[in-house]
């Protein structure tokens, strides 16, 4: 598997992001959907990666700069056929490494509270993320959980891992 900086406007990525947005709107009320569309992912404050094997798209993820000392994970998505094979964990590792290299003290994210999002919550919690208060422009929402990884308290190799991503 190869991870690379990529363009969210590529045809296969557009399809994956369309599936991502469709699932978000199918599982959450519209006011609780915080997924970014492909145009928003091209903002200069966002760095976007894809994971590919033999040219086939396996997943994607992004890091949005929130300030000089923190960032937000956005648009984490794995193609259905690649789920449970460590793709999301590898993308997350790259994002955490990039956040560390930028000198961020914290990495934050928002994800859903519905059962659909349980695998994502488990992934983040296995990697040391803990619940936190809403950040940035988010407000309390029963459909959202906010998570934070304090990069200065977790070793660079991350917390001990258990199970598959």
C-alpha positions as CSV (number, residue, x, y, z in Angstrom):
1,X,0.0,0.0,0.0
2,X,1.3,3.4,-0.9
3,X,0.2,6.6,0.8
4,X,0.6,9.9,-1.1
5,X,-0.4,13.5,-1.2
6,X,-3.2,13.6,-3.7
7,X,-5.9,15.7,-5.4
8,X,-9.5,15.3,-4.1
9,X,-10.7,16.1,-7.6
10,X,-9.4,12.9,-9.2
11,X,-12.2,10.8,-10.7
12,X,-11.9,7.8,-8.3
13,X,-11.5,10.1,-5.3
14,X,-14.6,12.0,-6.3
15,X,-16.6,8.8,-6.4
16,X,-15.3,7.8,-2.9
17,X,-16.1,11.2,-1.5
18,X,-19.6,11.1,-3.0
19,X,-20.2,7.8,-1.3
20,X,-18.8,9.3,2.0
21,X,-21.2,12.3,1.8
22,X,-24.2,10.1,0.8
23,X,-23.5,7.9,3.9
24,X,-23.2,10.9,6.1
25,X,-26.6,12.3,5.0
26,X,-28.1,8.8,5.3
27,X,-27.0,8.3,8.9
28,X,-27.1,11.8,10.3
29,X,-29.5,14.8,10.2
30,X,-28.3,17.4,7.7
31,X,-27.5,19.9,10.5
32,X,-25.1,17.3,12.0
33,X,-23.2,16.5,8.8
34,X,-19.7,18.1,8.9
35,X,-18.1,16.2,6.0
36,X,-16.4,18.4,3.4
37,X,-17.1,18.2,-0.3
38,X,-14.3,17.9,-2.8
39,X,-14.1,21.6,-3.4
40,X,-13.7,22.4,0.3
41,X,-10.9,19.7,0.5
42,X,-8.8,21.8,-1.9
43,X,-8.6,24.7,0.5
44,X,-4.9,25.7,1.1
45,X,-5.3,24.9,4.9
46,X,-6.1,21.2,4.0
47,X,-3.6,18.5,3.2
48,X,-5.2,15.5,1.5
49,X,-3.8,11.9,1.1
50,X,-4.9,8.7,-0.6
51,X,-3.9,5.1,0.0
52,X,-3.5,3.0,-3.1
53,X,-2.4,-0.5,-4.0
54,X,-1.4,-1.2,-7.6
55,X,-3.1,2.1,-8.5
56,X,-6.4,1.2,-6.9
57,X,-7.8,3.6,-4.5
58,X,-8.2,2.1,-1.0
59,X,-9.0,5.2,1.1
60,X,-8.4,8.8,1.9
61,X,-7.9,11.3,4.7
62,X,-7.1,14.9,5.3
63,X,-5.6,17.2,7.8
64,X,-7.0,20.7,8.2
65,X,-4.9,23.3,10.0
66,X,-6.9,25.0,12.7
67,X,-4.2,27.2,14.0
68,X,-0.4,27.2,14.6
69,X,-0.6,24.4,17.2
70,X,-3.5,22.2,16.2
71,X,-5.2,20.4,13.3
72,X,-8.4,18.5,12.5
73,X,-8.8,15.2,10.8
74,X,-11.3,15.3,8.0
75,X,-12.7,13.0,5.3
76,X,-11.4,9.7,6.6
77,X,-12.9,7.1,4.3
78,X,-11.9,3.5,3.2
79,X,-13.5,1.7,0.2
80,X,-15.8,-1.0,1.4
81,X,-13.6,-3.9,0.0
82,X,-10.6,-2.6,2.0
83,X,-12.3,-2.2,5.4
84,X,-10.8,-4.1,8.2
85,X,-7.4,-4.4,6.5
86,X,-5.5,-1.6,8.3
87,X,-6.0,1.1,5.6
88,X,-7.6,3.6,7.9
89,X,-5.0,3.0,10.6
90,X,-2.2,3.6,8.1
91,X,-3.8,6.9,6.9
92,X,-4.3,8.0,10.5
93,X,-0.6,7.3,11.2
94,X,0.5,9.5,8.3
95,X,-1.8,12.3,9.5
96,X,-0.5,12.1,13.1
97,X,3.1,12.1,11.8
98,X,2.4,15.1,9.7
99,X,0.7,16.9,12.6
100,X,3.8,16.1,14.8
101,X,6.2,17.4,12.1
102,X,4.2,20.7,12.0
103,X,4.7,21.0,15.7
104,X,1.0,20.7,16.6
105,X,0.2,20.1,20.2
106,X,-3.2,18.5,19.5
107,X,-5.1,16.8,16.7
108,X,-8.9,16.9,16.9
109,X,-11.8,15.4,15.1
110,X,-15.6,15.1,15.0
111,X,-17.4,11.9,14.2
112,X,-20.9,10.6,14.6
113,X,-22.5,8.9,17.6
114,X,-24.7,6.5,15.5
115,X,-23.8,2.8,15.3
116,X,-22.6,3.4,11.7
117,X,-19.6,5.4,13.1
118,X,-18.7,2.8,15.8
119,X,-15.7,1.4,13.8
120,X,-14.3,4.9,13.3
121,X,-14.7,5.7,17.1
122,X,-12.9,2.4,17.9
123,X,-10.1,3.3,15.5
124,X,-9.5,6.7,17.0
125,X,-9.7,5.5,20.6
126,X,-7.2,2.7,19.8
127,X,-4.8,5.4,18.6
128,X,-5.1,7.4,21.8
129,X,-7.9,9.9,21.0
130,X,-10.1,10.8,23.9
131,X,-13.5,12.7,24.1
132,X,-13.2,16.5,24.3
133,X,-15.5,19.5,24.1
134,X,-16.6,20.9,20.7
135,X,-13.9,23.0,19.1
136,X,-13.6,25.4,16.2
137,X,-17.1,26.3,14.9
138,X,-18.7,23.1,16.3
139,X,-21.5,23.2,18.9
140,X,-22.7,20.5,21.2
141,X,-24.8,18.0,19.2
142,X,-26.1,14.6,20.3
143,X,-25.2,13.3,16.9
144,X,-21.5,14.2,17.2
145,X,-18.6,13.1,19.4
146,X,-15.5,15.2,19.6
147,X,-12.1,13.6,20.1
148,X,-8.6,14.9,20.8
149,X,-5.1,13.5,20.7
150,X,-2.6,15.5,22.7
151,X,0.5,15.0,20.7
152,X,2.9,16.0,23.4
153,X,1.7,13.2,25.7
154,X,1.5,10.3,23.3
155,X,4.8,8.7,22.2
156,X,5.7,9.2,18.5
157,X,4.9,5.5,17.9
158,X,1.5,6.0,19.4
159,X,-0.2,4.1,22.2
160,X,-0.1,0.2,22.2
161,X,-2.4,-1.1,19.5
162,X,-4.9,-3.9,19.9
163,X,-6.9,-5.6,17.1
164,X,-7.3,-4.5,13.5
165,X,-8.1,-1.0,12.4
